Amino acid sequence: MLYQSTRGGETVEAAQAIAQGIAADGGLFAPETLPAVTPGEMESFAAKGYIPAAECILRKYLTGYTDAELKSAVRSAYREDAFPDGPAVLKELTEDAAVLELWHGPTFAFKDVALQLLPHLLTLAGGKTSEQKKEIVILAATSGDTGKAALEGFAGVPGTKIIVFYPQAGVSVVQERQMTTQKGDNVAVLAVKGNFDDAQAGVKRIFNDRRLAGRLEENGLFFSSANSINWGRLAPQIVYYFYAYALAVKNGRVKAGEKVDFAVPTGNFGNILAGFYALGMGLPVGRFICASNANNVLADFINTGRYDRKRAFHKTISPSMDILVSSNLERLLYHLTGKDAPAVSGWMKLLARDGCYDIGAENKKTLQKYFSGYWVDDGATQKTIAETFARHKYLMDTHTAVAWKACADHRRQTGGAGYTIVLSTASPFKFALPVLKALNPDAPDMDAFAAIEGLSELSGLKIPEAMRELGHLPVLHDKAVAVEQMTGAVRDVLAI
Ligand SMILES: *Cc1c(COP(=O)(O)O)cnc(C)c1O
């Protein structure tokens, strides 16, 4: 299997795509073809469990990795002490809707599912490419959850260093504390005086800085990415779409081959895109409900075909989706247009120059065949949390609630739909204060750790130990840099 740059520049093997993270022309690596999953394989996933499903799917994409390598990588990533309940837990809330909990990993967000595996894929890739013998430097921009999940995945991994940038005042208290207390000799965490888009743009600039690349080369280092621009982040996410479907069939909710809808709380468009790849591989999907918060650029895009980032940036109670430039949309456009790299390059140039582009009527029609876009404000998000708790005794976090509400809105608008699986991306404890206030609007303002206690009392849910100890761990990283200082900060960390 080969991977092509969405802007037409390069075609590389899987290991090279993962090692590089991003193509030299600024494009993202996309698979040349989408391998099929047979109905027999699909059926086997529910019976055999998550790990064999992951091996089966990854084998199709990561040609160049041996079966033994993949097996060992998957088994180390999804070991029981990292995911005591497994990487994906399907909970049925109603007759026609279930949530797929993807946050039972070490950092309580769905990003663990990919980021526990990525270090294995990346260190193996190092031995298969021209980057052999060099040390990998992982750069990540985070809206909160990627940072910690990547730190947790890469801390202490030999032959790697990791540098995480997060928007100062743009992440939740728990998210920030998770990152600033990170232990490990090979980790650096820096706050950026800007929002997530600034941090992400800064990291992309560092990747494309030729002079810096030269310095790295001289010092036996090379950059890679832990963001969902890296194919090694996306491929593992395809697995749980198939797995969830297999469980829905096993539970008798849908017949094998019958279509289901997926509702996905979306920011950088990585999670939902993994679903689109699953569809391309044969998963019976009716529709992807793309759910945004007040940063509604994707909902508008899906409804109009025009992407326009020129709008106010909102800080919301679902901060992991406070994003106006969704990187992975580029991959979707590449596939939707039948791999029209010149068109994709053109739109990305317009986005950089004018802040907007229009994909035209034909492409919009194709887009709307698969995707419906909705957005949900903070008030409706909190109301949804309160209602689902009252009705189903189920407590969801702010991001999941955005998707649950988008699913309800979609049903109202279309007069009903098939079985829907709503992806649940974080533990409610991770965003404890807004969740607590949703259940008890009279709750006073309090610090995040008091809110976690309060939420546990109110809901009867047990606080995970790693969350409880967070309030007492020493802060090890407290540096903040301006956007223009990001390159300098990387040089300082690496001493180059
Ligand atoms: C990252 C994240 C999202 C958005 O996922 P994308 O792949 O960026 O679209 C949603 N919810 C939570 C909790 C996240 O951490």
The ligand as an SDF file (V2000), in Angstrom:
LIG
                    3D

 15 15  0  0  0  0  0  0  0  0999 V2000
   -9.6400   15.6800   19.9460 C   0  0  0  0  0  0  0  0  0  0  0  0
  -11.0110   15.5970   20.5110 C   0  0  0  0  0  0  0  0  0  0  0  0
  -12.1520   15.7620   19.6980 C   0  0  0  0  0  0  0  0  0  0  0  0
  -12.0550   16.0870   18.2360 C   0  0  0  0  0  0  0  0  0  0  0  0
  -11.5140   15.0430   17.4850 O   0  0  0  0  0  0  0  0  0  0  0  0
  -10.9370   15.3080   16.0090 P   0  0  0  0  0  0  0  0  0  0  0  0
  -10.3320   14.0330   15.6000 O   0  0  0  0  0  0  0  0  0  0  0  0
   -9.9200   16.4070   16.1720 O   0  0  0  0  0  0  0  0  0  0  0  0
  -12.0710   15.7550   15.1710 O   0  0  0  0  0  0  0  0  0  0  0  0
  -13.3870   15.5950   20.2930 C   0  0  0  0  0  0  0  0  0  0  0  0
  -13.5140   15.3350   21.6110 N   0  0  0  0  0  0  0  0  0  0  0  0
  -12.4440   15.1920   22.4140 C   0  0  0  0  0  0  0  0  0  0  0  0
  -12.6590   14.9220   23.8610 C   0  0  0  0  0  0  0  0  0  0  0  0
  -11.1540   15.3070   21.9010 C   0  0  0  0  0  0  0  0  0  0  0  0
  -10.1020   15.1540   22.6980 O   0  0  0  0  0  0  0  0  0  0  0  0
  1  2  1  0
  2  3  1  0
  2 14  2  0
  3  4  1  0
  3 10  2  0
  4  5  1  0
  5  6  1  0
  6  7  2  0
  6  8  1  0
  6  9  1  0
 10 11  1  0
 11 12  2  0
 12 13  1  0
 12 14  1  0
 14 15  1  0
M  END
$$$$
